[in-house]
Amino acid sequence: MKNLLEEFPAVDKATWVAKVEKDLKGKPLEDLMWHLGEDITVAPFYHPEDIDHQTTAPLLAGRRGNDWEIGEYINVYKDAKQANTALLEGLKGGVQAPLFRLFQPLDRTRLHQLLDGVAPEMVTLNFSEHYSEKQPARLMELLQGWYQEKGVTGAQANFTIDFDPILDFAEPPVDTLSAFIQSCADQWPNVRPLQVNAKTFHSGPEQVVEELALTMAKGAEYLARLTETGLNAEIINQHVQFGIAVSKSYFVEIAKFRALRLLWSNILKGYGVKGKQPFVVAHFAQESQDENPNSNMIRASTQAMSAVIGGVDRLYVLPSNRARKEPDTPFSRRVARNLQHLLKMESHLDRVIDPGAGSYYIEKLTREIADRAWAKFQQLDQERAFD
């Protein structure tokens, strides 16, 4: 088959720059540069001459597609039956990974009320505790008991607990976490009881380097502490997820998620683990929302696309009225769900592995962010070593 590109002469970068400068009519090309913090300057366009590397394996390793789980927040207050109504509505609408935001501890009765009508083997259940006296061990015990009562064990069980001891406890119970992970490695291969919560590190695109460096530092701290308890890094990686905020800066967010995969893979290599991916969960940044629901609905499209093109494994799209601090409505939840359905069933973004690969702009930005975040992480790691 004839390659049509062979009929067109190659154009070097200098020719493109000359054309751009001519069209600018005396305006300096530098005026179109965009600065991310102090270290990264983003040009208005990139050329193959700017790309000095090939797409690297860690972005592709082990992936057969670009599918992700459709998430939805379910607030659980005193009335578990009310939350169950919202849950079943979401599941019927295509939710695959509900996240239960618990504002009171669960007991066995309330857990059964909450999950009434759920087919456990068909959904990934996710839980986060939003009260002062968190009880992750009790929650883990309740969930394992519920699955066993449903006759679902082993690889059929999929659930996560947003347990982040370094963030949540003055004295992190690392031994408890280690026992969780060992239990999962023995009996629950698809359960993730540890979250590296990096949403608190997000402060806009200008701070993306610091955000990733702090995320890697936190993840590396867990690897160091947990391997000291006897666990190996590959098992730890299998049972951890990264919670990352996604904001409005489309290309920066795509590059951020891609860079995260490069950085974590590099850390795993230090433990002798190669070819493994981090499990990445994206949440809309609160500051990306305003009080106009219509603006939020429009903006959500590019926010979700940046997360998906960046290769996230699970995505939570905020209902468009969330910034008004009013209860979510069936309409606002449905629109948030359907956005993800559109990205899958009409745009087919779930079918292409690493959709950003080959874009000179995205590749260059990914590498710039990853290189500087790695240098910052090494600096943080060295400072910690001398504390």
Secondary structure, DSSP 8 states (H G I E B T S, - for coil): ---GGGGS----HHHHHHHHHHHHTT--GGGG-EEETTTEEE-S---GGG--S---GGGTTT-SS---EEEEEEEE-S-HHHHHHHHHHHHHTT-SEEEEEESS---HHHHHHHTTT--GGG--EEEEE-SSS--HHHHHHHHHHHHHHTT--GGG--EEE---HHHH-SS--HHHHHHHHHHHHHH-TT-B-EEEE-GGG---GGGHHHHHHHHHHHHHHHHHHHHHTT--HHHHHHTEEEEEEE-S-HHHHHHHHHHHHHHHHHHHHTTT--S----EEEEE-GGG--S-HHHHHHHHHHHHHHHHHTT-SEEE---TTGGGT----HHHHHHHHHHHHHHHHTT-TTSSSSTTTT-HHHHHHHHHHHHHHHHHHHHHHHHHHT-
